[in-house]
Amino acid sequence: MIKRPAATSFSVANYFIKKGRRDGIPIMKLQRLVYYAHGWFLALYDRPLIDECIEAWIFGPVVPSLYENLNQRGFERVAKLLCYFDKNGFPDDPPQIFDQDLQEFLDSVWNAYAKFPTIQLSNAAHAKGTPWDLVASEYNYVPPRNKEIPDEVIREYFIQEQEEINKEENGTVA
């Protein structure tokens, strides 16, 4: 049975853009926030957060549709909500996130990760043993185009992260 995603990648990205609208969010940081939110959601709820796969690109995990929407902006910070195109190619507003539990979940991801510099989030996503590392290392860190990072790999990694956090909180780490 396929579990339905909780949101679209654009609605999650726009939720974070709204939270960081005052200063804007660097594009790479927005990608990482969506990635981390998706990973934690998979681990905690055993279903995908977003409606598309994360891919292993040379510079880290990427949500392709977000990249396509943002790549023309260069290195500017994102403060304007993303435009979504319907199945006929017409601009449309992406669905918003109205579910209170999902908003609280995304707020917790924002509170945990948004405070870190973009490069630190990116380096953490590239670290040895991360889902990106596991996939990219198979290709000498030059993954082919459209190389997906399986949700199960992402889920297992974030479950391990949660176990480490639990050990630290319980004082069982040496």
Residue, then its C-alpha position, 0 to 999 in steps of 0.5 A: m500500500i502506497k502511503r499518501p504524502a502529507a503535502t506538496s514540496f511547494s506548500v512545505a517550501n512556501y511555509f518555510i518562506k513565510k517563516g523566513r520572509r523578513d530576511g529571505i531564505p537562501i535557496m540552498k537552505l530552503q532545499r535543506l529545510v525541505y529535505y530535513a522536514h521530509g526525513w524527519f516526517l518519514a522517520l516519525y510518521d512512516r509516510p512521505l511529507i512531500d509528493e516527490c522524490i529527493e534526488a542526489w545531486i553533486f551538491g547534495p540532496v535536492v527536490p527537483s521541482l524546487y530547483e527548477n522553480l528557483n534556479q533562475r534566481g541565482f544566489e538571492r534570498v527567497a522571500k516571495l512565495l513560489c508559483y505552482f503550475d497546474k497539470n495544464g501548465f497554468p500558474d496556480d497557488p500551491p495548496q497551503i498547509f492548514d493542518q495544525d499538527l503539520q504546522e507544528f511539525l514544520d515549526s519544530v523543523w524550522n526551530a531546529y534547523a533555520k538557526f544554522p548557516t546554510i553551509q552548516l546544513s549543507n555539510a551535515a547533509h553531505a556527511k559520511g553515512t547520510p542518505w546523500d553519501l550512501v547514494a553519491s558514494e556509489y558513483n564516486y560522488v558524481p551521481p547521475r542525473n535524476k538519481e533518487i535517494p530512496d525514501e526508505v534510506i532517508r527514513e532509516y537514517f532519520i530513525q537512527e538520528q532519533e535513536e542517537i538523540n534519545k540516547e543522549e537525552n537518557g544519558t546512555v552515550a559514553 
